[in-house]
Amino acid sequence: MDDETREYNEWAHRISTQGTKQIPGVQLTLFEQFSIRRTWHEGEWWYSLVDCMVPLSGTPNPARYWMDLKKRMLYEEEVNVTTLGVLILKLPTQRGQMRATDCASAEILLRVVQSVRSPKAEPFKVWLARVGALVMDDQAEHTERVSHRTRLYYFDRELHDVATDHGVASPREHAALDDANWAGLYLVSGEIDLIRTYRPGRFPADLEATMGSTELGANIFQRVLAKQVIADRNLHGIGPIAGAARDVGQAVREALAQTGTAMPEDMPQYPPLMPGEWMPPDHPSRIDWDAPAEIAGANDDGPDIPFIEIVAPE
C-alpha cells in the first residue's frame, strides 16, 4: 500500500473512532484495508468511483485511472458512464472540503467493475452486497440506538470490572474476554473474525456503531448474564471467565432462534453513531471542552522552558 493510500486510511480510521463533525448522509466504509466514501442519495448508497479504483486496480493514481477507464469504456465498449447513470455528487476530501465526485449506486458500480477486469472483482461484489445492506434509521430507531449504545458501554464496563475482581488482569486477557463475548453470540472466533465474516467495512473496536437497537439489546443481555454467571459461580481466571462469556452468548443466540428472531449477524445495520451522540460524560475518550486548559508552570515556579534573549546588533 503506497504512502498516499496509507495516509488516507489512517485519516479514515481516526475520524471513525474519534469522531468528527458529522456530514448528514455521508459515510466511510472499508474494503479490506481501503477506505471508500459513500453518500445516501435518493434512497440508496452511492459510492465514490475514484475510491473504488484503488483496491480494484491497485493503481497509485486512482483519479487518473478512473478518467482513463471512462474513456476506454466509451471507445472500446461504447458505454457512456453518464448514460449508465453515474452521478456527480459532493463528498468530503481529507481536508473536509466538499468536492464534486463521480459516484455510482451499487447496481451501476457492479457494471463498472466488469470493465476493470480485476482479480478483486468477486470479493468486491460480496463486500458490496453486505455494506449495501445498511439502511437509514428513522428518528425513533435512532433514539433507541443511542440509548442502547450508552447502556451497552456501562454494562460492558461492569462486566470487565467484575472480571478484574476475579483475576482477569492484563489488557491481553481483557481483549480475550471481548473476543469471547463476540464468539458465543455470533459463532465466530472473535472480533476480527466477525469483521471479516459479517461486518466488512467496519473498524475494530467500533462494531457497535452500526448496530440496531435489537442487536445492541442482545449484546446488553449477553454482558449482563455473563457478569451474573461469573459472580454466582465465583469463577476465577481468564479461561473459565471467557468460557462462561461464550456459553452465555450461545444461550442468548438460542433464545433468539426460539423466538424466531434473526440471528445477530443477520440483523440490519445502520449508519454509524457518532461518538458524541452516545458517549457518557465519564467516558475516557470523551473530551471536556469546558474544562480549563492546563497552563505550563501554573502550579509551580514557572515553566521549564529556557528563554534566549537575542540582542539586536548595534
N, C-alpha and C positions, 0 to 999 in steps of 0.2 A: 504494500500500500504506500503510495507516494506521500510526500510531506503535506501537500495541499489537502488530500483526502483525509489524512490523519488529523489535521488541524480542524477540518470541518466536523468530523465525528466527535472529537473532543468537545467542541463547542456544542454539538447536539446533545451529548451526554450531560454536559454541565447544565444546560437550561432545562433538561428533562428532569434532573434530580434535584436541582437547587431552585428552580423556578425563575421566571422572567415575566415581564408584562405580557399577559395572555392576549393573543390576537384571535378574536372570535372566529371559529371555523377553520383555523389553520393548525396543522399538527405535523410533528416529525414522527416518522416511523423508521424501523430498522430492518434491512435485508442483509443477513449475515453481519458484516462489520460496517455496512454502508448506510448512511442516513439519507432518507428520501422525504422531501417535503410534499405535503398534500393539503388540499383545501376542500371544504364542503361547499358544493355548488349545485344548486337546483336538485337537491335531494340525493346526491351521491358524492363520493370522493373523487377528486381529480388530482392526478399525480404529476409532479414536475418531470418532464421528459428528460431534461438535462441531467437531473439527479439519477434517473433510471439508467442512463447510458454508462455510468461509472461501473456498476457491478456487471452489467451485461456485456460490455465490450472490453473492460479493463483499460480504457483509454485514460491518459493523464490530462486530456483536454476535452471534457465531455461536451462543452458548448460547441466546439468546432466539429466534434464527431456528429452531434445531432444535426448541425447545419448541413454537413456532407450527406448524412443519411436521408434527409428530406429531399435533397437534390437527386440522390440515387433512386429513391422510391418514385420520384416523378419521371425521370428519364428511362429507367430500366423496367419499372413495374407499371408506369402510367397511373400512379396513385398520388393524388394531391392530398397532403395531410390536412389541409383546411377543409377540403371536401369530405375527408374521412371523419372530421368532427373535432380535430384538435382546436382548443380554445386558448386565447392569450388571457391569462388571469394574473393577478398581482399576488406575489409571495414574498416573504421577508428574506433578505440576504443575511449573511453572517453579521453584518453591522446593524441589522434591524431596519434597514430601508426597504420599502415595498417596491419591487421591480416587476415589470411585465414579463411573464414566463410562459412558454408553451406548456400546456397541460393536457392530459388525456384521462378520460374515465377508464375504469378497469377494462371495459369491452374494447375501447379504442387502443389501449395500451397493449392488450394481447395481440392485436393485429400488427402493431409496430414491432413487437418482439419477433414476429415471424421474419421481418426484414433484416433484423440484426444478425440472425443466424448464429446465435450464441449457445455455447455448451451449458450456459447457466439458464437457458430458457425454461426448462421443465421445473427446476426448483423455484425459479422466479414465479412461474404460474401458480404453483402450490402456495407460495408465500402470498401472492396477490389475492388468492381466494380467501385466505384466512384473515388478512388485515382488512380486506374489503367487507368483512362481516361486521365491523364495528358500526354501531348505529348512534344517531344523535338522540340524547335523552331529553325528555320533556322536563319542565320545572319541578314537578312532583318527584320524579325519579332522581333528578339531580340533587334535590334537597335530602332525600333518603340516603343517597350515596355519600354525601358529605358527612352526615350524621354517623352512618355506619363506619366510614373510614376512620373517623376520630375514635369511635368506640373500639375498633379493632386495634388501633395503636395502644390504647390503655390496657386492653385485655392481653395483648401480646407482651407488653412490658411486665404485667403482673405474672405471666407465665415464666418469663425469664428471671424475675425476682425470686420466685419460688424455687426454680431450678438452681439458682445460685445458692440458696439456703440449703439445698440438698446435694451440694458437691459439684455442680457444673461451674467451673471456674474460668477457664481460658476463653478468649474470643473464638478460637477454633471449635471448642465444644459448644458454644452458643450458636455458632454457624451450623453445626451439625444438628442442633435442635431445630433450627429454622428449616433445614432440609427435611427433617423428619415430619414436620408439620405439613409441608407440601407433599411429601411422599405418600402418606396414607390417604389424604383427601383426594389426590389427583392420580394415584397409582403411577408415580414416577420415582426416579431415584433421588431427586432433589430439585432445587430451584433452576439450575442450568438446564437440566433435562426437561423441565416444564416449559421453559422458554423455547427450547429447540423443537419440542414436540407440538405444543399447543399455543404458544404465545410468540411466534416470530414477530419481530418488530418492537418488542418490549425490551427494556433495560433491566439488569439485575437490581434488586432492592427497590423496584418500582412497579412490581406486578399489580399491587392493589389499586394503582391509579386508574386503571381502565375497567375494574370490576363493577358490576351492577350491584344493587342493594341485596339481592338474593344470594349472590356468590359471596359478598362480604359477610352476610349473615351466617353462611355455612362456615366460613373461616373463624368468625367470632365464636360460634358454637364449639368448634374443634379446640380453640385455645382455652375456653372456659372449662370444658370437660377434661382436657389434658392436665390443666392445673389442679383440678379436683382429684384426679386419679393419683397424681404424684403425691399430693398431701395425704390422701386417705390410705394409700399403700406404703407411705413413708419410703419411697424409692430414693436411692442414692446413686450418684454416678451417671455419666452421660449415656452409658449403654442401656440400663433399664429405663431411664427417663426418655431417651429417644425412641426406644421400643414402644413405650406407652403412648407417646405422641402419634406414632404411626398407627397403632391399633385404634386409637380414638378416631383418627382421621378416616380409617376404613369403616368404622362403625357409623360415622356421620354419612359417609358415602352410601352405605347400605340403607340407612334411613331415607335418604333422598330417593333411592331406587324404589323402595317400598311404597312411597307416596306418589310415584310417577313423575317426580321432578327431574329435570335434566341434570346430568352429571356436571360438576363444577367446570370441567374443561370445555363443555359444550354450551355453557351459559353465555348470553350476549355480552359483548364488550362495548365500551363507550369511550368517547374522547377523554383523555386523561384529566383527572382533577389536578388543579394547580396546588402546590404545597400550601400557599397562603389561604386556600379555601377551607382546609380541614385541620391544619396543624394547630394544636392547642398552645397556649402561651408558654407552657413549661417544656415544650419540645426542644431537644438540644440543638436542632438545626434552625430553630426559629430566630429571626433577627429582631431585636427590640430596637426599633428606630427611634423610640422616645428616650432611650437610656442616655445619660450624659456621656459624652466622649471622654475617653481616657487621655489625659494630658501628661506627656512625659515630664517627670520631675514634680508633679503636683503634690506628692506626699513625701517628698524628701528635700534635700538641699538644692535640688535643681537637676536638670537633665544631664546625663553623662555624655554630652556632645561637645567636643572641643571647638572653640571659636578661634578662627585665624583672622587676625587683623591684617588687611592688605593696605599698606600706606602708599598713597599716590606719590610718584616721583616728583621731586621739586624741580 
